[in-house]
Amino acid sequence: MLNNKFKEVIRNLEENIDNEKDLIYAKSQVTELTMGYLEELEKIENLYKQKVAMCEHRLDGLEVQMQRLDNEVFQEEELDDDTDLEPIKCPYCNANFFIEFDSTKKEIKCPDCKNMIELDWGNFEDDM
């Protein structure tokens, strides 16, 4: 669309300016102005892309934080329901979460960092 408009302006100049020197000057000025606008538009587009990327990065971070908060809130509610949930703190990323007590389970994957965590139930089985 912009290319067609540019061609139309150049065609109008050619049809309405008889003096060859004036025509060349007018065409060069229109071309220079157009190139200046295109360069500014490219700068604006690049800045826009950088800001979008920064916002997406921040959004990803917020989603991770919301998921952690969601896990903590809902898992604490489950703990209040008299279930046999045990608190776990990941030694890799310090995420807090709860798992259901199962003395046969020897390890679990952290829901945040996905690392495997070795479970040590200690002498809890003897207390039952």
N, CA and C atoms as a LAMMPS dump frame, in Angstrom:
ITEM: TIMESTEP
0
ITEM: NUMBER OF ATOMS
384
ITEM: BOX BOUNDS ff ff ff
-5.0000000000000000e+02 5.0000000000000000e+02
-5.0000000000000000e+02 5.0000000000000000e+02
-5.0000000000000000e+02 5.0000000000000000e+02
ITEM: ATOMS id mol type element x y z
1 1 1 N 0.827 -1.192 0
2 1 2 C 0 0 0
3 1 3 C 0.873 1.258 0
4 2 1 N 1.876 1.305 0.864
5 2 2 C 2.775 2.457 0.923
6 2 3 C 3.552 2.591 -0.379
7 3 1 N 3.977 1.463 -0.935
8 3 2 C 4.71 1.468 -2.189
9 3 3 C 3.852 2.04 -3.322
10 4 1 N 2.575 1.674 -3.354
11 4 2 C 1.667 2.191 -4.379
12 4 3 C 1.45 3.691 -4.217
13 5 1 N 1.312 4.138 -2.979
14 5 2 C 1.125 5.57 -2.73
15 5 3 C 2.371 6.345 -3.142
16 6 1 N 3.551 5.815 -2.849
17 6 2 C 4.804 6.461 -3.236
18 6 3 C 4.878 6.588 -4.766
19 7 1 N 4.561 5.507 -5.456
20 7 2 C 4.579 5.535 -6.927
21 7 3 C 3.58 6.556 -7.474
22 8 1 N 2.431 6.657 -6.841
23 8 2 C 1.416 7.625 -7.273
24 8 3 C 1.921 9.055 -7.103
25 9 1 N 2.57 9.356 -5.991
26 9 2 C 3.109 10.695 -5.748
27 9 3 C 4.18 11.021 -6.784
28 10 1 N 5.075 10.078 -7.061
29 10 2 C 6.127 10.296 -8.059
30 10 3 C 5.506 10.524 -9.44
31 11 1 N 4.501 9.755 -9.786
32 11 2 C 3.807 9.905 -11.07
33 11 3 C 3.162 11.297 -11.166
34 12 1 N 2.527 11.761 -10.079
35 12 2 C 1.911 13.087 -10.056
36 12 3 C 2.961 14.185 -10.24
37 13 1 N 4.123 14.009 -9.598
38 13 2 C 5.202 14.981 -9.777
39 13 3 C 5.635 15.024 -11.246
40 14 1 N 5.811 13.847 -11.829
41 14 2 C 6.255 13.778 -13.226
42 14 3 C 5.245 14.417 -14.177
43 15 1 N 3.964 14.274 -13.879
44 15 2 C 2.915 14.829 -14.744
45 15 3 C 2.755 16.339 -14.566
46 16 1 N 3.131 16.869 -13.41
47 16 2 C 2.848 18.269 -13.12
48 16 3 C 4.073 19.182 -13.057
49 17 1 N 5.272 18.644 -13.158
50 17 2 C 6.469 19.486 -13.148
51 17 3 C 7.155 19.344 -14.51
52 18 1 N 7.211 20.443 -15.232
53 18 2 C 7.789 20.426 -16.576
54 18 3 C 9.304 20.589 -16.554
55 19 1 N 9.824 21.361 -15.647
56 19 2 C 11.251 21.626 -15.575
57 19 3 C 11.951 20.383 -15.032
58 20 1 N 12.855 19.798 -15.837
59 20 2 C 13.533 18.546 -15.476
60 20 3 C 14.333 18.682 -14.179
61 21 1 N 15.006 19.815 -13.999
62 21 2 C 15.808 20.043 -12.788
63 21 3 C 14.904 20.069 -11.555
64 22 1 N 13.765 20.756 -11.646
65 22 2 C 12.819 20.81 -10.517
66 22 3 C 12.223 19.436 -10.227
67 23 1 N 11.951 18.678 -11.287
68 23 2 C 11.381 17.333 -11.125
69 23 3 C 12.363 16.422 -10.388
70 24 1 N 13.615 16.445 -10.796
71 24 2 C 14.633 15.613 -10.14
72 24 3 C 14.763 16 -8.664
73 25 1 N 14.78 17.305 -8.402
74 25 2 C 14.89 17.782 -7.02
75 25 3 C 13.674 17.345 -6.187
76 26 1 N 12.475 17.514 -6.726
77 26 2 C 11.251 17.147 -6.003
78 26 3 C 11.224 15.643 -5.719
79 27 1 N 11.597 14.837 -6.707
80 27 2 C 11.604 13.385 -6.52
81 27 3 C 12.626 12.976 -5.459
82 28 1 N 13.787 13.616 -5.467
83 28 2 C 14.802 13.272 -4.466
84 28 3 C 14.346 13.664 -3.063
85 29 1 N 13.662 14.786 -2.939
86 29 2 C 13.172 15.224 -1.627
87 29 3 C 12.072 14.302 -1.11
88 30 1 N 11.167 13.9 -1.994
89 30 2 C 10.098 12.981 -1.593
90 30 3 C 10.692 11.631 -1.196
91 31 1 N 11.673 11.171 -1.95
92 31 2 C 12.327 9.892 -1.639
93 31 3 C 13.051 9.978 -0.298
94 32 1 N 13.776 11.075 -0.078
95 32 2 C 14.484 11.259 1.19
96 32 3 C 13.522 11.303 2.369
97 33 1 N 12.42 12.014 2.205
98 33 2 C 11.411 12.094 3.263
99 33 3 C 10.805 10.715 3.544
100 34 1 N 10.502 9.998 2.487
101 34 2 C 9.92 8.665 2.638
102 34 3 C 10.886 7.724 3.356
103 35 1 N 12.151 7.766 2.966
104 35 2 C 13.149 6.905 3.606
105 35 3 C 13.299 7.269 5.083
106 36 1 N 13.255 8.554 5.398
107 36 2 C 13.323 8.981 6.797
108 36 3 C 12.171 8.432 7.618
109 37 1 N 10.961 8.49 7.051
110 37 2 C 9.798 7.934 7.743
111 37 3 C 9.924 6.431 7.934
112 38 1 N 10.397 5.744 6.91
113 38 2 C 10.551 4.292 7.015
114 38 3 C 11.577 3.921 8.083
115 39 1 N 12.672 4.673 8.163
116 39 2 C 13.669 4.412 9.2
117 39 3 C 13.089 4.633 10.591
118 40 1 N 12.311 5.686 10.759
119 40 2 C 11.679 5.951 12.057
120 40 3 C 10.674 4.862 12.407
121 41 1 N 9.91 4.416 11.416
122 41 2 C 8.957 3.329 11.657
123 41 3 C 9.679 2.05 12.067
124 42 1 N 10.816 1.779 11.457
125 42 2 C 11.593 0.592 11.814
126 42 3 C 12.108 0.696 13.253
127 43 1 N 12.567 1.879 13.65
128 43 2 C 13.022 2.083 15.03
129 43 3 C 11.875 1.86 16.009
130 44 1 N 10.708 2.4 15.672
131 44 2 C 9.535 2.24 16.539
132 44 3 C 9.15 0.767 16.63
133 45 1 N 9.181 0.067 15.501
134 45 2 C 8.841 -1.357 15.487
135 45 3 C 9.814 -2.159 16.349
136 46 1 N 11.109 -1.868 16.245
137 46 2 C 12.105 -2.58 17.053
138 46 3 C 11.916 -2.3 18.54
139 47 1 N 11.635 -1.058 18.881
140 47 2 C 11.378 -0.707 20.273
141 47 3 C 10.135 -1.433 20.788
142 48 1 N 9.106 -1.478 19.954
143 48 2 C 7.873 -2.187 20.3
144 48 3 C 8.165 -3.666 20.552
145 49 1 N 8.953 -4.287 19.67
146 49 2 C 9.283 -5.706 19.839
147 49 3 C 10.053 -5.938 21.133
148 50 1 N 10.971 -5.032 21.473
149 50 2 C 11.727 -5.16 22.72
150 50 3 C 10.801 -5.061 23.921
151 51 1 N 9.872 -4.119 23.87
152 51 2 C 8.953 -3.952 24.997
153 51 3 C 8.013 -5.139 25.126
154 52 1 N 7.569 -5.685 24.005
155 52 2 C 6.704 -6.872 24.04
156 52 3 C 7.469 -8.049 24.639
157 53 1 N 8.731 -8.223 24.215
158 53 2 C 9.55 -9.31 24.755
159 53 3 C 9.75 -9.137 26.262
160 54 1 N 9.983 -7.905 26.708
161 54 2 C 10.17 -7.643 28.132
162 54 3 C 8.875 -7.947 28.897
163 55 1 N 7.744 -7.551 28.346
164 55 2 C 6.455 -7.828 28.996
165 55 3 C 6.187 -9.329 29.053
166 56 1 N 6.498 -10.042 27.983
167 56 2 C 6.308 -11.491 27.975
168 56 3 C 7.186 -12.158 29.022
169 57 1 N 8.427 -11.686 29.163
170 57 2 C 9.331 -12.227 30.178
171 57 3 C 8.772 -11.985 31.58
172 58 1 N 8.299 -10.768 31.815
173 58 2 C 7.704 -10.449 33.126
174 58 3 C 6.458 -11.286 33.377
175 59 1 N 5.656 -11.474 32.34
176 59 2 C 4.44 -12.271 32.471
177 59 3 C 4.778 -13.714 32.818
178 60 1 N 5.816 -14.256 32.172
179 60 2 C 6.239 -15.619 32.496
180 60 3 C 6.63 -15.719 33.972
181 61 1 N 7.366 -14.727 34.456
182 61 2 C 7.763 -14.721 35.865
183 61 3 C 6.566 -14.64 36.793
184 62 1 N 5.597 -13.812 36.426
185 62 2 C 4.39 -13.691 37.244
186 62 3 C 3.594 -14.989 37.242
187 63 1 N 3.544 -15.664 36.109
188 63 2 C 2.812 -16.932 36.038
189 63 3 C 3.455 -17.974 36.957
190 64 1 N 4.782 -18.004 36.983
191 64 2 C 5.484 -18.94 37.869
192 64 3 C 5.172 -18.601 39.328
193 65 1 N 5.231 -17.317 39.67
194 65 2 C 4.932 -16.905 41.043
195 65 3 C 3.482 -17.227 41.412
196 66 1 N 2.566 -17.002 40.482
197 66 2 C 1.149 -17.299 40.749
198 66 3 C 0.944 -18.797 40.957
199 67 1 N 1.633 -19.611 40.167
200 67 2 C 1.506 -21.059 40.312
201 67 3 C 2.028 -21.506 41.671
202 68 1 N 3.159 -20.937 42.085
203 68 2 C 3.698 -21.274 43.408
204 68 3 C 2.734 -20.864 44.511
205 69 1 N 2.206 -19.66 44.396
206 69 2 C 1.259 -19.178 45.392
207 69 3 C 0.009 -20.047 45.402
208 70 1 N -0.466 -20.39 44.225
209 70 2 C -1.643 -21.248 44.101
210 70 3 C -1.372 -22.602 44.759
211 71 1 N -0.203 -23.17 44.491
212 71 2 C 0.154 -24.456 45.104
213 71 3 C 0.179 -24.356 46.626
214 72 1 N 0.781 -23.298 47.136
215 72 2 C 0.879 -23.14 48.588
216 72 3 C -0.494 -22.957 49.216
217 73 1 N -1.335 -22.119 48.632
218 73 2 C -2.646 -21.816 49.21
219 73 3 C -3.529 -23.054 49.205
220 74 1 N -3.639 -23.719 48.047
221 74 2 C -4.553 -24.846 47.96
222 74 3 C -4.022 -26.061 48.685
223 75 1 N -2.718 -26.231 48.728
224 75 2 C -2.178 -27.37 49.454
225 75 3 C -2.295 -27.151 50.958
226 76 1 N -2.216 -25.906 51.429
227 76 2 C -2.441 -25.631 52.847
228 76 3 C -3.895 -25.904 53.208
229 77 1 N -4.816 -25.591 52.297
230 77 2 C -6.232 -25.887 52.549
231 77 3 C -6.439 -27.39 52.674
232 78 1 N -5.766 -28.169 51.796
233 78 2 C -5.877 -29.619 51.861
234 78 3 C -5.341 -30.131 53.195
235 79 1 N -4.281 -29.524 53.691
236 79 2 C -3.696 -29.932 54.954
237 79 3 C -4.686 -29.73 56.098
238 80 1 N -5.503 -28.694 56.012
239 80 2 C -6.483 -28.418 57.051
240 80 3 C -7.649 -29.406 57.031
241 81 1 N -7.755 -30.224 55.987
242 81 2 C -8.867 -31.166 55.858
243 81 3 C -8.566 -32.511 56.521
244 82 1 N -7.637 -32.543 57.474
245 82 2 C -7.274 -33.759 58.2
246 82 3 C -6.771 -34.876 57.29
247 83 1 N -6.082 -34.536 56.238
248 83 2 C -5.468 -35.554 55.396
249 83 3 C -4.03 -35.741 55.864
250 84 1 N -3.427 -36.826 55.449
251 84 2 C -2.054 -37.124 55.846
252 84 3 C -1.076 -36.496 54.853
253 85 1 N -1.041 -35.186 54.822
254 85 2 C -0.128 -34.483 53.93
255 85 3 C 1.108 -34.053 54.711
256 86 1 N 2.234 -34.161 54.056
257 86 2 C 3.49 -33.792 54.675
258 86 3 C 4.096 -32.605 53.937
259 87 1 N 4.57 -31.61 54.674
260 87 2 C 5.202 -30.459 54.008
261 87 3 C 6.576 -30.844 53.465
262 88 1 N 6.874 -30.364 52.292
263 88 2 C 8.162 -30.61 51.641
264 88 3 C 8.723 -29.26 51.218
265 89 1 N 10.028 -29.09 51.431
266 89 2 C 10.711 -27.902 50.917
267 89 3 C 11.793 -28.399 49.973
268 90 1 N 11.735 -27.981 48.733
269 90 2 C 12.695 -28.422 47.73
270 90 3 C 14.083 -27.868 48.07
271 91 1 N 15.084 -28.724 48.147
272 91 2 C 16.438 -28.25 48.452
273 91 3 C 17.101 -27.53 47.269
274 92 1 N 16.484 -27.638 46.098
275 92 2 C 17.072 -27.021 44.899
276 92 3 C 16.536 -25.608 44.659
277 93 1 N 15.217 -25.459 44.762
278 93 2 C 14.625 -24.145 44.441
279 93 3 C 13.878 -23.526 45.619
280 94 1 N 13.846 -24.213 46.771
281 94 2 C 13.178 -23.748 47.996
282 94 3 C 11.66 -23.642 47.878
283 95 1 N 11.082 -24.299 46.882
284 95 2 C 9.62 -24.301 46.754
285 95 3 C 9.029 -25.116 47.903
286 96 1 N 7.92 -24.667 48.429
287 96 2 C 7.202 -25.387 49.481
288 96 3 C 5.966 -26.027 48.873
289 97 1 N 5.767 -27.307 49.192
290 97 2 C 4.565 -27.992 48.725
291 97 3 C 4.288 -29.154 49.673
292 98 1 N 3.174 -29.8 49.479
293 98 2 C 2.765 -30.899 50.344
294 98 3 C 2.58 -32.158 49.517
295 99 1 N 2.896 -33.294 50.133
296 99 2 C 2.613 -34.571 49.487
297 99 3 C 1.899 -35.463 50.49
298 100 1 N 1.156 -36.384 49.964
299 100 2 C 0.452 -37.326 50.815
300 100 3 C 1.458 -38.332 51.374
301 101 1 N 1.339 -38.615 52.665
302 101 2 C 2.261 -39.543 53.319
303 101 3 C 2.143 -40.919 52.68
304 102 1 N 3.305 -41.446 52.281
305 102 2 C 3.373 -42.791 51.72
306 102 3 C 4.781 -43.309 52.004
307 103 1 N 4.898 -44.178 52.986
308 103 2 C 6.218 -44.633 53.427
309 103 3 C 6.937 -45.446 52.35
310 104 1 N 6.21 -45.902 51.342
311 104 2 C 6.862 -46.665 50.272
312 104 3 C 7.476 -45.756 49.219
313 105 1 N 7.066 -44.521 49.217
314 105 2 C 7.578 -43.574 48.231
315 105 3 C 8.941 -43.07 48.702
316 106 1 N 9.961 -43.209 47.862
317 106 2 C 11.331 -42.851 48.231
318 106 3 C 11.786 -41.516 47.637
319 107 1 N 11.127 -41.051 46.582
320 107 2 C 11.487 -39.769 45.991
321 107 3 C 10.274 -39.172 45.27
322 108 1 N 10.37 -37.863 45.042
323 108 2 C 9.278 -37.149 44.379
324 108 3 C 9.886 -36.049 43.522
325 109 1 N 9.189 -35.693 42.469
326 109 2 C 9.66 -34.623 41.585
327 109 3 C 9.075 -33.3 42.065
328 110 1 N 9.944 -32.297 42.199
329 110 2 C 9.496 -30.953 42.601
330 110 3 C 8.587 -30.394 41.51
331 111 1 N 7.407 -29.881 41.872
332 111 2 C 6.5 -29.346 40.856
333 111 3 C 7.006 -28.059 40.205
334 112 1 N 7.953 -27.376 40.856
335 112 2 C 8.46 -26.122 40.294
336 112 3 C 9.694 -26.345 39.423
337 113 1 N 10.763 -26.881 40.005
338 113 2 C 12.026 -27.005 39.267
339 113 3 C 12.187 -28.36 38.586
340 114 1 N 11.313 -29.318 38.888
341 114 2 C 11.296 -30.653 38.282
342 114 3 C 12.47 -31.536 38.692
343 115 1 N 13.257 -31.143 39.696
344 115 2 C 14.337 -31.994 40.205
345 115 3 C 13.739 -33.078 41.091
346 116 1 N 14.415 -34.215 41.151
347 116 2 C 13.969 -35.303 42.016
348 116 3 C 14.473 -35.043 43.431
349 117 1 N 13.593 -35.221 44.397
350 117 2 C 13.908 -34.999 45.811
351 117 3 C 13.797 -36.336 46.529
352 118 1 N 14.861 -36.709 47.226
353 118 2 C 14.845 -37.944 47.998
354 118 3 C 14.033 -37.723 49.267
355 119 1 N 13.135 -38.641 49.556
356 119 2 C 12.276 -38.523 50.73
357 119 3 C 12.861 -39.342 51.877
358 120 1 N 12.886 -38.741 53.044
359 120 2 C 13.364 -39.424 54.238
360 120 3 C 12.243 -39.336 55.269
361 121 1 N 11.494 -40.412 55.404
362 121 2 C 10.367 -40.408 56.336
363 121 3 C 10.849 -40.596 57.778
364 122 1 N 12.115 -40.903 57.958
365 122 2 C 12.655 -41.068 59.308
366 122 3 C 11.987 -42.23 60.015
367 123 1 N 11.704 -42.055 61.289
368 123 2 C 11.048 -43.089 62.098
369 123 3 C 9.566 -42.84 62.174
370 124 1 N 9.021 -42.114 61.196
371 124 2 C 7.607 -41.799 61.238
372 124 3 C 6.726 -43.035 61.224
373 125 1 N 7.213 -44.068 60.522
374 125 2 C 6.434 -45.318 60.453
375 125 3 C 6.297 -45.942 61.834
376 126 1 N 7.305 -45.794 62.675
377 126 2 C 7.268 -46.394 64.005
378 126 3 C 6.263 -45.695 64.914
379 127 1 N 5.951 -44.418 64.605
380 127 2 C 5.029 -43.666 65.436
381 127 3 C 3.587 -44.075 65.219
382 128 1 N 3.31 -44.837 64.193
383 128 2 C 1.927 -45.179 63.85
384 128 3 C 1.427 -46.36 64.627
